[in-house]
Amino acid sequence: LGFNSTHDASAALVQDGRVVCAVDEERFSRKKHHFGLPENAMRACLDAGGIDWADLDHVAFYWNPRKGLFSFGWHVIRNLPKSLAYFDHQVGIWETFRHLPRLFRKKFGFRGRFHFLDHHRNHLASAFWPSPFDEAAALSVDGTGERETTVLGHVHEGGRLEFLETSVYPHSLGKLWETLTQ
């Protein structure tokens, strides 16, 4: 079971290499761009697979909260005191991410392995794996990942992903796009 819990919260279930179900939480909550743990979407995925939490081998989360903490911290220090405004809203999110494995074990009875996955690798994999290609060029442009904002890569035969070039926060075409469109 894979999921994300920020904007457009959603979940997907893969069994034996086949996508069984993928659904956005907003389909249940009726809140556009739902933000928060997608409990209804996860339950729908499990129901579609005919399984329960105890039957899951792996749960994957779309973000690695440990990756990029040093570079982010250094960015905050370099930009004091203006950077302190960030702590009013973002730190709580990272703290929540860190406790997800414990939450899943306690609240849902999950006993398998919990994985924190790299944000941009997820973007690239979600485009590559359903494709008919053996290898491909890969580009992910986003507001931010753990530290990368843009990744140019190559997916080799066999699915190994190599990052060729990256841009890191605060340099972000995605944040520029977000600012212009808002």
HELIX and SHEET records of a PDB file:
HELIX    1   1 GLU A   26  SER A   29  1                                   4    
HELIX    2   2 GLU A   39  GLY A   49  1                                  11    
HELIX    3   3 TRP A   53  ASP A   55  5                                   3    
HELIX    4   4 LEU A   69  ARG A   78  1                                  10    
HELIX    5   5 LYS A   82  ASP A   88  5                                   7    
HELIX    6   6 VAL A   91  ARG A   98  1                                   8    
HELIX    7   7 LEU A  100  PHE A  108  1                                   9    
HELIX    8   8 HIS A  119  PHE A  128  1                                  10    
HELIX    9   9 LEU A  173  THR A  181  1                                   9    
SHEET    1   A 5 ARG A  18  ASP A  24  0                                        
SHEET    2   A 5 SER A  10  GLN A  15 -1                                        
SHEET    3   A 5 GLY A   2  ASN A   4 -1                                        
SHEET    4   A 5 HIS A  58  PHE A  61  1                                        
SHEET    5   A 5 ARG A 113  PHE A 116  1                                        
SHEET    1   B 3 ALA A 136  VAL A 141  0                                        
SHEET    2   B 3 GLU A 148  VAL A 155 -1                                        
SHEET    3   B 3 LEU A 161  VAL A 168 -1                                        
END                                                                             
